[in-house]
Amino acid sequence: MIPCSEEDVPGCVHTGLLKQGLIQDPYYRFNDLAYRWISLDNWTYTTTFPVPAEIRSKQKVDLVFEGVDTVSSISLNGVTVGKTDNMFRRYGFDVRGLLRDQGNVLSVSLSSAVAYAAERSRAHSSYPVPPDCPPPVQKGECHVNFIRKAQSSFSWDWGPSFPTLGLWRGVRLDACDVLRLLYLAATPAQEGDPSHWSVEVELHSYTLVSALGYVTLLIPELATQQTFQAYLPAGQSRSTFVLPINKSAEVGLWWPVGHGPQRQYNMSIQVKLDGGIAIDTKTLVSFRTVELVQEPIAGSPGLSFYFRINGRPIFLKGSNWIPAHAFQDQVTPGMLRNLLQSAVDANMNTLRVWGGGVYEQEHFYSLCDELGVMIWQDFMFACALYPTDSEFIKTVRQEVTHQVRRLKSHPSIIVWSANNENEAAIATDWFSIPASQQPRYLKDYVTLYVNNIREIVQKEDGSRPFLTSSPTNGAESEREGWVALDPYDTHFGDTHFYSYLQDCWDWTGFPRTRFASEYGFQSWPSFSTLQKISAPEDWSYQSDFSSHRQHHDTGNQQMLLQAKLHFHLPNSTDPLQTYRDTLYLTQVMQAQCVKAQTEFYRRSRSEIINGKGKTMGALYWQLNDIWQGPSWSSLEFGGKWKMLHYFARDFFAPVLPVGFQDQGLLLIYAVSDLTSDLTLRVVVTVYQWSSLEPVCTLTSSAVLVSGGSALPVYKQSVGALLAGCGNCTTLTCVLTFHLEDSKGQRGPTNHLFLSSPREAQGLQTPNITTSIWQDGGTYAITLRTSAITPFLWLDVGDIPGRFDSNGFLMVTRSRTVRFYPWGPTSAALLSRALHVTSLRGVY
């Protein structure tokens, strides 16, 4: 039993025990296994509280739980008032007749989610619903698909098994005499003419007795106000009011970041009923349209798949979001802002909230609205089949209805998607289901995602598109009965693609897809991140700790195999140095691999080659980490930028040069996300690995690059280019290149290795010196090198902040980078903490 105070809720049993000093940090070393007993036990939260007379005197008093994790029985003053079985629902119980002025005892008895899931699986005896358990490497719990709870809480291939129990969102008493507001939603719509707008306002309310009254809607900044007569029947009801926006007002639109401002307007809502009972509240309204365009493409079979925001095609650039912590009560507003700002700082405009975690807290979506980050919102079903018995369907319908009503006003959400990879799981038979039994599972799939979730979403929210899965063939999947023969068909919809053994520098191995919604490679986080939750005996790539923390089968080996294709492995005589260098090299490998793949997708936006292309989205897996361990993330747990995130800042730049080799030719594309046209030329500089002096510089003729396009601006035989640059070969030389217009350089400087760095001839171990000084609110670090330095990496340990550039190819004798601190620090502290690593320095 956990006696609760206000500080314990929202919370969970693990953090409650940690606060009371009864357990260590659950993330430390092997504690995820050591504390497995916590999730296998039942727990009770209890508290005693007074209730003032002004609340007890109300006609209706509900005890409202915004989130119970997960299976519980709730009693007040010894009387059971209700039960819960779904982490993602809001629960309300009428307690008016049970309240006292003092000494009210509230008790929430939580059952083990692990035991409950196993029990529900056993009860579903008519046929199996796979998978039973996660792979052994994940060290997780079984039957998570039988409980409406964060699916990753039973383990995933990037995270621990912590099947939490607790009150993960707020608890309150809601009291009223006549009227209580349950949900408020405001969604914009264009009225034919693009300059004419209206706002549909939905009030979901509970009324004790039927009532007549008036609803006044006011948007002062748009000189728009209207009063509507309203009839509210007894019980729960939905009232809809359409407010036409004053046609003489100029409506500012909400745009994704990089495409315009994120305009939001304050709207006042006032409800007056006979007898003077009123609701007076406010909400934000944003005007934007979203369309998912799936239409024929000239020269290509299949259909397009892209998003149009406010009538403009937008290339979606970004990543996938997982829960920011295994214990949701530890996710603070500051943590969310840091992670989301880091996404924006890396030129991302989209995050996919993945379907195995949680529907995020309100603050997450409000920040995305503010920052202009578009959200692809999955419903919380992932990598599994699910039961469709009446009890399960009932709680899912309540979950989906609640979440859509809660979230639909956010302009950042541009699409609902019913699940992660479940269409593909059936189509490609992940679970080895005999052919004779497959129709049953197909029927279950349609029942859950089409007949229930899709039906609810279309009824509740017509303002944005809906997809039944990801990946999916979209309209083609629907035509094929909702499960396509090949959901990975690159002529339709979105794709997920992973390949850890093929050479990730070879762009010909990547799918030329309409939309890449998942792809990526693992790396380890930095030593400073791991040091906090490990012991010295763990600091080896071959340690038990390194093996324990890796939840992806053969993942540690895959990273080294991929690295060995292009790099020498570390060989220091100091074991700790070898460990640190190996961590570094996994980040080099990950950054370079995701760079190659993302640049391929970005340059494919305007082309059809062999019937494939017109790629309009690149969301790599994944943005953030749930704990300190190896994963596909570009941000470490705690927010520190990996090398991949610094690379993302460049490969997602609005204007970008992309270079690659194709059958002996060097091609350089100009990619532009801008709305305006540019006249660009490319400048190519050739260096010998052995010298900081350029061998030669080549400048192309100027080419008109239309806004929102990608096209080749340079094409030449690699052999001819090198022959014209003196004594150069693919092994002795490296290229850098950038785009210019009449005003100067546009976008970042890029590079192309003509061969693997492990084969580079003349690459020297650099002598690097640094000097640091404060420059206003930032710190300038001047680097001096004696030799060309690929993947030059700056690390300041635990000092929170980021550099403006890192992991770069240094081809000049000196370069100054900036450090942006996220808290108080000093030049002296930075100087002591600064650690510089270079590729040639690790072997």
C-alpha positions, 0 to 999 in steps of 0.5 A: 500500500502506498499512502499518497500525497499530492506529490505522488499523483500523477505517479507510479509505484516505481517512482513512489518507491524511489522517492521513499528510498525503498529502491535504487534508480530503476535505470541503474545497471540491471535493475530492470530485472532486479525490480521485476517483482514490482510489476508482478505484485498488486498495489494500493494507493490511498489518501484521506482528504476533506471536501468543503461544503460548497462542493458537497452541496452541488447536485452532481459530484464526480470523481474523475481520473484522467489516467489510471495505469491500468487495472484497478478497483476504486473505493471511496469511504469503503464503497466500491465506485468503479473499476478501470482496465484501460490506461488511455481512457478518462474515468468518472464516477458519481460520488456525491452521496459518499462524501463527508466534510473530513476524513474521506478515504480514497483507495485505488487497488491496482492489479498487476498488469502482467497477471491481468494480461496473462489471465485475459489471454487464457480466457481467450481460449477459442483461438490464439492472438499472437504474439504471446511474448516478446523475443527473449533478447527484450527480457520482457513480459507476455500478452501485452496485446490483451491489455490497453496499456502502453505496449512498450511498457512490457519491453521493446527492442529499444527499451526496458520492461517496466509494466508500471502501475499507478495514477499516471494522470491527474485526479479531481472532484468535478462538481456542478448543479446543472451543467458540466463541460466534458470536452471542448473542440474547435476545428476550422473549415474553409467555406468554399472561397479560400479566404472565407473560414468558419470554426466548428465548435463542439461542446460535449457536456453533461446536464442534470436536467434539460435546459435552454440557454445561449452560447456566445462565441467570440474571437476578438482579433478577428472581430467575430462574435455570434450568440446561438440558442442552445437546447441541452437535453438531460444527460450527456450530449454534444452541441455543435455550433458553426461560427462564420469568421468575419469576411472583412478580417484577414485570417492568419494561417497556421503553417508547419515550421519553415513554411510560415508562421504558426498563428493561433487565435484566442476564442472565448466560449460562454454558456448561459442557461435559464437561471443564470448558470454559466460556463465561461472558458477559452480555447485556441483556434488555428486555421489550416487545411490538410489533405492527403493526396493519393492520385495517379502520377504520370509515368508511374503505376500506383498513386501519389502519397503526400500531404498538402497543408493550406493547399501547398505540397509539403515534404515531411522531414523528421522522425518518430517519437517514442515515450520520453520515459518509462515512468510517464510522471517523470516527463516534465514540460522542460524535457518535452520542450527540449526534445521538441526544440531539438527537433525544430533546430534540426530542421524537422517539421514532422514527428510520428507519435508511434503506436506502441507508446502513449497518447501524449500529454496536452503540453506535448501537442500544445508545444507542437502547435506553437513550434509548427511541428506536424504530428502523424498520430498513431492509435496505440496498437503496434506489432501484434494482433489483437482480440475483438471480443465485445469487452475489448472492443467496448473499451477501445471505442471509449478510448478512441472517442476520448482521445479524438475529442481531447486532441482534435483541436490541435492543428499540429495533428495532420493525420490519424493512423490506426496502428503500427505495422499490423497490416504488414504483420498479417500480409507478410505472416509475421506470426506463421498463421496457417493459411486456413486460419488467416481469414479469421485474423483478417476479419479481426483486423477489419473489425477493430481498425475499420469497423470501429476505430475508423468509424469513430474517427470519421464520425468525430473528426472530419477535419483530417485524413485517416489511415488504417496502418503504417506502413500501408498502401493507403487507398490501394489497401482499402481497395484490396480489403484493407490488407494489401498483398504487399503493404511495402509496395513502393508505388503506394502509401508509406514504407518502413525499411530496415536492412542492417547487413547491406552496405548502408552507403549504397543508395541503390539498396534503398526503396524509391518510395512515395513516403519513408515513414520508418528507417534507421540504424542503431548506435550507442549513446555517449560515455557520459550518458552511460556512466550515470547508470553503470559501473566501471566493470560495465565499460566494455563493448563485450561486457554483460551490461552491454549485452543486457542493454541491447534489446535488438537481436545481434544489434551490437554485432550488426553495428560493428559489421556495418562500421567495418565496411567503411572504418577501422575498428578502435585498437587502443591499448587502453580498454576504457579508451577502446570502449569510448572510441567504439561508442563514438564509431557506432555514432559515426556509422549511424549518422553516415548511414541515415544521411545517405538514406535521407539524402536519397529520399530528398533528392527523389521528390521530383523524379520518377525512375523506372516507375518509382519516386516522387518521395514526399516524406522522410521520417527516420526511426527514431528521435528520442530515447526512453533510457540509456542504451543502444537504439536508433535514436538521434537524441540520447536519454536526457536530450544530448545530441548524437552525431546523427542529430547534427547530421540531420540539421544539415540533411534536413536543411531547406536548401541542400546539395546532395552528391552521389556516384552512379556507375562512374558518374558524379551527380549533385542535386539541388534540393529546395523546400522553399516556395520561391525559385532559386538560381543555383550553381554548385561549387565542388572542391577536391582535397587530397586526404594528405593536405589541407590545401585544395587540389582544385575547385570547379563551379557549374553553370547556374540552373533554375531550381523551382521551389519545392523541387529537386533536380541535378545541377552537376554531372560528370565522370568521376574519372574525368573530374579527378584526372583534371584535378592533378594527381588524384584518385578515389583513394587519395581524394575527397570532395566537398561541395555547396550551392551558391546564388548571386547572394552567396552560399545557400544551405550547408556544405556537403561532402562525398567520400569517393571510397571508404575512409578505411581505404583512404590513402594519406589520411593522417592523425591530426594534431588538434588544439582548442580555445574557448571563450564566452560570446554573449549567451553562447561559447565560441570554440576555435579548433585548429588542426594539422590535417584533414579530419573526418567526423571531428567530434566535440563532447563536453560530457554532462554539461547540458547544451548543443553545438551549432555543428559537430561530427563534421569533416574539417578541411580548413586549418581552423574553424570556430563552432558555437556551444549553446548551453541549456543551463549555467556554465562557464568557459573554464568548465567547458575547457575542462570537460571538452573531449575531442575525437577524430576518426584517425585518432581511434586506430 
